[in-house]
Amino acid sequence: MDRKVGVAMRRRRVKITGIGPVTPAGVGCESFWQGITQPVSRVRPFTALGAEHGPIAAAFLERFNVAEYVKPTPALRGAARHTLFAVAGTALALTDAGLALDELRTANSAIVTGTSVMDFGGICRTADSVHKFGAKGADGRVVFTTNVAAVAGTINRVFGLAARTMALQSSCCSGLDAIGHAAGLIARGEVDIALCGGAEAPLHRMPMLELRAAGLAPQSDEGAARIGRPFDLWRTTGVVSEGACLFVLEPEESPRAGYSFVAGYAHASDAATELCGGMVPAMRRALADARLRPAAIDAISAWGPGHREIDAAETRALQQVFNGALQDIPVVSIKGAIGTPLGASGAIQVAAAALGQRAAVVPPTANWEYPDPACELNLSARARALPQARVLVNAHGLAGVNTAVILERC
């Protein structure tokens, strides 16, 4: 009996062929890139929750209609806002890649999405209805629409696919983890096309009041556009926002052009006593996964939410990995421009990094003005022209989770 002994499948390189950003800085690649390269904050007073809940500052999409991106279908009825963002992002990514639905429907594919919180908009509405009308006020639909698995499932139905689906909920690392997991599926030959990314729409009574009470959202909306100040001496806390970004991932041999290869991915957790300490092994393992040394990194997309303690802790982690070379590596946080859309943040960072690799430009860190000795990084409030063969993308979230992805220019 003939057997092939010692034959191992080659790990395939995975490239990004389509990008679909849905963000306060712009929707679609062209609009998003133009917006994210401007040193402008999109944070404003958010009044939709009512004055009785106190001031809230956020970055948000003031005008969004999913019907501009896909035809209305029953699958969209009652869908959560973060799901609608993801559907629009998928449509944009498919168009950007030039991937026809007929080809996608016959391909071996997967959908991997990341979302940090459930649809509290739907949960609050049914809770209010029960409080007002009793048990008969309960909306059974929210069982199906509010959980994070509904994001990938709805994409599958809206586009008429038969893809494998997976939903990840790893706090603010969710979207970046989704990209890493999807890349792994392609690299191992399990699928040939993956739709992946993050989507978030947390601007509801819950969790906004709880985030503000925990010191993770501003106590005031005064001077809203200046509140989010990543790595700045006068930063206070981060600003919560909404948005999404979906990607088309394919193996290197795909005929479609790629932006960047997903060269490395890893995740790690903080020790109980060290904030962002898990970033160090996450970065080192991502470098090992990409078979690179720290000196190979040309730019860093930092997590940098503008929180006094988290920004300083990330700086310490970066110093441990890059040592004295850190001062020569441009670092950017896009949170000053768009706030922190929780689990969608890392995915939107990947979009900015991949577009930056193609354009040879590092976006600005909006609102960074006064250097902090505790955050000695190579920052700029202006966009910088710089070829970037390899970019490190960092994410951090509640419960001490950390994720790192390395992009290599195609």
C-alpha positions as CSV (number, residue, x, y, z in Angstrom):
1,M,0.0,0.0,0.0
2,D,1.6,3.3,-1.2
3,R,1.7,6.1,1.4
4,K,3.3,9.5,1.3
5,V,5.5,9.8,4.3
6,G,6.7,13.1,5.7
7,V,4.7,15.3,3.3
8,A,3.5,18.5,4.9
9,M,1.4,21.1,3.4
10,R,3.1,24.4,2.8
11,R,1.6,27.2,4.9
12,R,0.1,29.6,2.5
13,R,0.7,33.4,2.6
14,V,-2.5,35.3,3.1
15,K,-3.2,38.7,1.6
16,I,-5.8,41.4,2.0
17,T,-7.5,42.0,-1.3
18,G,-10.5,44.1,-0.2
19,I,-11.1,46.6,2.5
20,G,-14.5,48.0,3.6
21,P,-14.3,50.7,6.3
22,V,-17.4,52.2,7.9
23,T,-16.1,54.8,10.3
24,P,-16.7,58.3,11.6
25,A,-13.7,59.4,9.5
26,G,-15.2,58.1,6.3
27,V,-17.0,55.2,4.6
28,G,-15.3,53.3,1.9
29,C,-11.5,53.2,1.2
30,E,-11.2,56.6,-0.5
31,S,-13.3,58.6,1.9
32,F,-11.7,56.8,5.0
33,W,-8.1,57.3,3.8
34,Q,-8.7,61.0,3.1
35,G,-10.3,61.4,6.5
36,I,-7.8,59.4,8.6
37,T,-4.8,61.3,7.1
38,Q,-6.2,64.6,8.3
39,P,-5.3,65.7,11.9
40,V,-9.0,66.1,12.7
41,S,-11.0,64.6,15.6
42,R,-14.5,63.3,14.8
43,V,-15.5,63.3,18.5
44,R,-18.6,65.4,19.3
45,P,-21.2,65.7,21.9
46,F,-23.6,62.8,21.6
47,T,-27.1,63.8,22.6
48,A,-29.2,61.0,21.3
49,L,-29.5,59.3,24.7
50,G,-31.2,62.4,26.3
51,A,-30.0,65.1,28.7
52,E,-31.3,63.1,31.7
53,H,-28.3,60.8,31.3
54,G,-25.7,63.5,31.5
55,P,-23.1,64.6,28.9
56,I,-21.6,62.1,26.6
57,A,-18.9,62.6,24.0
58,A,-18.4,60.1,21.2
59,A,-17.4,59.7,17.5
60,F,-20.3,58.4,15.5
61,L,-21.7,58.1,12.0
62,E,-24.4,60.8,11.8
63,R,-25.8,59.5,8.5
64,F,-25.8,55.8,7.7
65,N,-28.3,53.8,5.7
66,V,-27.4,50.2,4.9
67,A,-29.7,50.3,1.8
68,E,-27.1,52.4,0.1
69,Y,-24.8,49.3,0.1
70,V,-27.1,46.3,-0.3
71,K,-30.7,45.7,-1.3
72,P,-33.1,45.3,1.6
73,T,-33.8,41.7,2.5
74,P,-35.7,39.9,5.2
75,A,-32.4,39.0,6.8
76,L,-31.9,42.7,7.7
77,R,-35.2,43.1,9.5
78,G,-34.5,44.0,13.1
79,A,-30.8,43.7,12.7
80,A,-28.5,45.4,15.2
81,R,-26.7,48.6,14.1
82,H,-23.3,46.8,14.4
83,T,-24.6,44.1,12.1
84,L,-25.7,46.7,9.6
85,F,-22.3,48.3,9.7
86,A,-20.7,44.8,9.1
87,V,-23.0,44.1,6.1
88,A,-22.2,47.5,4.6
89,G,-18.4,46.9,5.2
90,T,-18.7,43.5,3.5
91,A,-20.3,45.0,0.4
92,L,-17.6,47.7,0.3
93,A,-14.8,45.1,0.7
94,L,-16.2,42.8,-2.0
95,T,-16.4,45.8,-4.4
96,D,-12.9,46.9,-3.5
97,A,-11.5,43.4,-4.2
98,G,-13.5,43.1,-7.4
99,L,-14.9,39.8,-6.1
100,A,-18.1,38.8,-7.7
101,L,-20.8,37.1,-5.6
102,D,-21.1,34.3,-8.1
103,E,-17.5,33.4,-7.5
104,L,-17.8,33.8,-3.7
105,R,-20.9,31.6,-3.6
106,T,-19.1,28.7,-5.1
107,A,-15.8,29.1,-3.2
108,N,-14.8,27.3,0.0
109,S,-15.2,30.3,2.3
110,A,-15.5,31.5,5.9
111,I,-16.9,34.6,7.7
112,V,-15.1,35.5,10.9
113,T,-16.3,38.6,12.8
114,G,-15.4,40.3,16.1
115,T,-17.7,42.3,18.3
116,S,-17.1,43.2,21.9
117,V,-20.6,43.9,23.2
118,M,-24.1,42.6,22.4
119,D,-26.7,44.9,20.9
120,F,-27.6,46.9,24.0
121,G,-29.9,49.0,21.8
122,G,-32.2,46.0,21.3
123,I,-31.8,44.8,24.8
124,C,-32.7,48.2,26.3
125,R,-35.7,48.5,24.0
126,T,-37.2,45.2,25.1
127,A,-36.4,45.8,28.7
128,D,-38.2,49.2,28.6
129,S,-41.1,47.6,26.9
130,V,-41.4,44.9,29.5
131,H,-41.2,47.5,32.2
132,K,-44.0,49.4,30.6
133,F,-46.3,46.6,29.4
134,G,-45.3,43.6,31.4
135,A,-44.4,40.2,29.9
136,K,-46.4,40.9,26.8
137,G,-44.0,43.7,26.0
138,A,-41.1,41.3,25.5
139,D,-39.7,41.2,21.9
140,G,-38.7,37.6,21.1
141,R,-36.7,38.8,18.1
142,V,-33.9,40.2,20.2
143,V,-32.9,36.6,21.1
144,F,-31.7,36.2,17.5
145,T,-30.5,39.7,16.7
146,T,-28.6,41.0,19.8
147,N,-26.0,38.3,20.2
148,V,-22.6,38.8,18.4
149,A,-22.9,35.6,16.4
150,A,-25.7,37.3,14.5
151,V,-23.2,39.5,12.8
152,A,-21.5,36.8,10.7
153,G,-24.7,34.9,10.3
154,T,-26.5,37.9,8.8
155,I,-23.6,38.5,6.4
156,N,-24.0,34.9,5.3
157,R,-27.7,35.3,4.6
158,V,-27.7,38.7,3.1
159,F,-25.1,37.7,0.4
160,G,-26.6,34.3,-0.2
161,L,-23.5,32.4,1.0
162,A,-22.9,29.0,2.5
163,A,-19.7,30.0,4.3
164,R,-18.5,28.7,7.7
165,T,-19.1,31.4,10.3
166,M,-17.4,32.3,13.5
167,A,-18.0,35.2,15.9
168,L,-15.3,36.2,18.4
169,Q,-15.8,38.2,21.5
170,S,-12.4,39.0,23.0
171,S,-13.2,42.5,24.3
172,C,-11.6,45.3,22.3
173,C,-9.3,42.8,20.6
174,S,-12.3,41.1,18.9
175,G,-11.9,42.5,15.4
176,L,-8.1,42.0,15.3
177,D,-8.5,38.5,16.5
178,A,-11.1,37.8,13.8
179,I,-8.5,38.8,11.1
180,G,-5.9,36.6,12.7
181,H,-8.2,33.6,12.9
182,A,-9.4,34.1,9.4
183,A,-5.8,34.4,8.1
184,G,-5.0,31.1,9.9
185,L,-7.9,29.3,8.1
186,I,-6.6,30.3,4.7
187,A,-2.9,29.7,5.7
188,R,-3.8,26.1,6.7
189,G,-5.8,25.5,3.5
190,E,-9.1,25.1,5.3
191,V,-10.8,27.8,3.2
192,D,-9.8,29.8,0.1
193,I,-11.6,33.1,0.8
194,A,-12.4,34.7,4.1
195,L,-14.6,37.7,5.0
196,C,-13.4,39.1,8.3
197,G,-13.1,42.1,10.6
198,G,-14.8,43.9,13.4
199,A,-18.1,45.8,14.0
200,E,-19.3,47.8,17.0
201,A,-22.2,50.1,17.9
202,P,-22.1,50.6,21.6
203,L,-23.6,54.1,21.8
204,H,-26.6,53.1,23.9
205,R,-27.7,53.9,27.4
206,M,-26.0,50.7,28.3
207,P,-23.0,50.3,28.2
208,M,-22.2,54.0,27.9
209,L,-23.3,55.0,31.4
210,E,-21.3,52.1,32.8
211,L,-18.2,52.9,30.8
212,R,-18.4,56.5,32.0
213,A,-18.8,55.3,35.6
214,A,-15.7,53.1,35.2
215,G,-13.7,56.1,34.0
216,L,-13.4,54.6,30.4
217,A,-15.4,57.4,28.9
218,P,-15.3,61.2,29.5
219,Q,-17.3,62.8,32.3
220,S,-18.0,65.8,30.1
221,D,-18.6,66.7,26.5
222,E,-17.1,70.2,26.8
223,G,-14.4,70.7,24.1
224,A,-15.4,67.2,22.8
225,A,-13.1,67.3,19.8
226,R,-10.0,67.8,22.1
227,I,-10.8,65.1,24.7
228,G,-9.2,62.1,22.9
229,R,-5.4,62.8,23.1
230,P,-3.4,59.6,22.6
231,F,0.0,59.6,24.4
232,D,-0.4,63.4,25.0
233,L,0.7,64.8,28.4
234,W,-2.8,66.2,29.0
235,R,-4.8,63.1,28.1
236,T,-7.4,61.9,30.6
237,T,-9.4,58.9,29.2
238,G,-10.4,57.4,25.9
239,V,-13.6,58.2,23.9
240,V,-15.9,55.4,22.9
241,S,-17.1,55.4,19.3
242,E,-18.8,53.2,16.7
243,G,-17.8,51.7,13.3
244,A,-16.7,48.7,11.4
245,C,-14.2,47.4,8.9
246,L,-14.5,44.2,6.9
247,F,-11.8,42.6,4.7
248,V,-11.5,40.1,2.0
249,L,-8.6,37.7,2.6
250,E,-7.2,35.3,0.0
251,P,-4.1,33.2,-0.5
252,E,-1.1,34.7,-2.3
253,E,-1.9,32.8,-5.6
254,S,-5.3,34.6,-6.0
255,P,-5.3,36.7,-9.2
256,R,-6.6,39.7,-7.3
257,A,-4.1,42.3,-6.2
258,G,-3.3,42.6,-2.5
259,Y,-2.7,45.4,-0.2
260,S,-0.7,43.6,2.5
261,F,0.1,40.1,3.7
262,V,-1.1,39.1,7.2
263,A,2.4,37.9,8.1
264,G,2.1,37.4,11.8
265,Y,-0.6,37.0,14.5
266,A,-0.6,36.3,18.2
267,H,-2.5,37.0,21.4
268,A,-1.6,37.0,25.1
269,S,-3.0,38.0,28.5
270,D,-1.8,40.4,31.1
271,A,-0.6,39.1,34.5
272,A,-2.9,40.2,37.3
273,T,-0.5,43.0,38.4
274,E,0.8,44.4,35.1
275,L,-1.5,46.5,32.8
276,C,-0.7,45.7,29.2
277,G,2.0,43.3,30.2
278,G,0.6,40.7,27.8
279,M,1.4,43.0,24.9
280,V,5.0,42.0,25.2
281,P,4.5,38.3,24.5
282,A,1.8,39.1,22.0
283,M,4.2,41.2,20.0
284,R,7.1,38.8,20.3
285,R,4.9,35.8,19.3
286,A,3.5,37.8,16.3
287,L,7.1,38.6,15.2
288,A,8.0,34.9,15.6
289,D,4.9,33.9,13.6
290,A,6.1,36.3,10.8
291,R,9.7,35.0,11.2
292,L,10.9,38.5,11.8
293,R,13.1,40.4,14.3
294,P,11.9,43.6,15.9
295,A,14.3,45.6,13.7
296,A,12.3,44.6,10.6
297,I,9.3,46.7,11.8
298,D,9.0,50.0,9.9
299,A,5.9,51.5,11.7
300,I,3.6,50.7,14.6
301,S,-0.1,51.2,14.8
302,A,-0.4,51.5,18.6
303,W,-3.6,50.8,20.6
304,G,-3.2,54.2,22.3
305,P,-6.8,55.0,23.3
306,G,-5.8,58.3,25.1
307,H,-6.2,56.8,28.5
308,R,-3.7,58.0,31.0
309,E,-2.6,54.6,32.4
310,I,-3.1,52.4,29.3
311,D,-1.1,54.7,27.0
312,A,1.8,54.7,29.4
313,A,1.6,50.9,29.9
314,E,1.6,50.3,26.2
315,T,4.7,52.5,25.9
316,R,6.5,50.4,28.5
317,A,5.6,47.2,26.6
318,L,6.9,48.7,23.3
319,Q,10.1,49.7,25.0
320,Q,10.6,46.1,26.2
321,V,10.2,44.7,22.7
322,F,12.1,47.3,20.7
323,N,14.5,48.7,23.3
324,G,16.5,51.7,22.1
325,A,15.4,51.3,18.5
326,L,11.9,52.4,19.4
327,Q,12.7,56.1,18.9
328,D,13.5,55.4,15.2
329,I,10.1,53.7,14.5
330,P,7.2,55.9,13.6
331,V,4.2,55.2,15.9
332,V,0.6,56.3,15.3
333,S,-2.7,56.0,17.2
334,I,-5.8,56.7,15.1
335,K,-8.0,57.0,18.3
336,G,-7.6,60.8,18.4
337,A,-9.4,60.9,15.1
338,I,-12.1,58.3,15.5
339,G,-12.2,57.4,19.2
340,T,-12.3,53.8,20.3
341,P,-15.0,51.7,18.6
342,L,-14.2,48.8,21.0
343,G,-14.0,45.5,19.1
344,A,-13.9,47.2,15.7
345,S,-10.8,49.3,16.6
346,G,-8.1,46.8,15.6
347,A,-9.8,46.1,12.3
348,I,-10.0,49.8,11.5
349,Q,-6.3,50.1,12.5
350,V,-5.5,47.4,10.0
351,A,-7.3,49.3,7.3
352,A,-5.3,52.4,8.0
353,A,-2.1,50.5,8.1
354,A,-2.7,48.6,4.9
355,L,-3.8,51.7,3.0
356,G,-0.8,53.5,4.5
357,Q,1.5,50.8,3.2
358,R,0.1,51.2,-0.3
359,A,0.4,55.0,-0.2
360,A,3.7,55.1,1.7
361,V,2.1,57.4,4.4
362,V,1.8,57.1,8.2
363,P,-1.4,58.7,9.3
364,P,-1.3,61.4,12.0
365,T,-2.0,61.0,15.7
366,A,-4.8,63.7,16.0
367,N,-4.6,65.9,19.1
368,W,-1.1,64.8,20.1
369,E,0.5,68.1,21.0
370,Y,2.4,67.9,24.3
371,P,4.9,65.0,24.6
372,D,4.6,63.0,27.8
373,P,7.9,61.7,29.3
374,A,6.0,58.5,30.2
375,C,5.3,58.0,26.5
376,E,8.5,58.6,24.7
377,L,7.4,57.5,21.2
378,N,8.1,58.7,17.7
379,L,4.7,60.4,17.2
380,S,3.5,63.2,14.9
381,A,0.3,65.1,14.7
382,R,0.8,65.3,10.9
383,A,0.8,62.6,8.3
384,R,4.3,61.4,7.4
385,A,5.5,60.2,4.0
386,L,7.3,56.9,4.7
387,P,7.6,53.6,2.9
388,Q,6.5,50.8,5.3
389,A,7.4,47.2,4.3
390,R,6.2,45.9,7.7
391,V,3.7,47.4,10.2
392,L,2.9,46.1,13.7
393,V,-0.8,46.6,14.8
394,N,-1.5,46.4,18.6
395,A,-4.8,45.9,20.5
396,H,-5.7,45.7,24.2
397,G,-8.9,45.1,26.0
398,L,-10.7,44.6,29.3
399,A,-9.9,41.3,31.1
400,G,-6.3,41.9,30.1
401,V,-6.4,40.6,26.5
402,N,-3.9,41.7,24.0
403,T,-3.4,41.0,20.3
404,A,-0.7,41.8,17.7
405,V,-0.8,41.5,13.9
406,I,2.0,42.2,11.5
407,L,1.3,43.4,8.0
408,E,3.8,43.0,5.2
409,R,3.4,45.1,2.1
410,C,2.4,43.1,-1.0
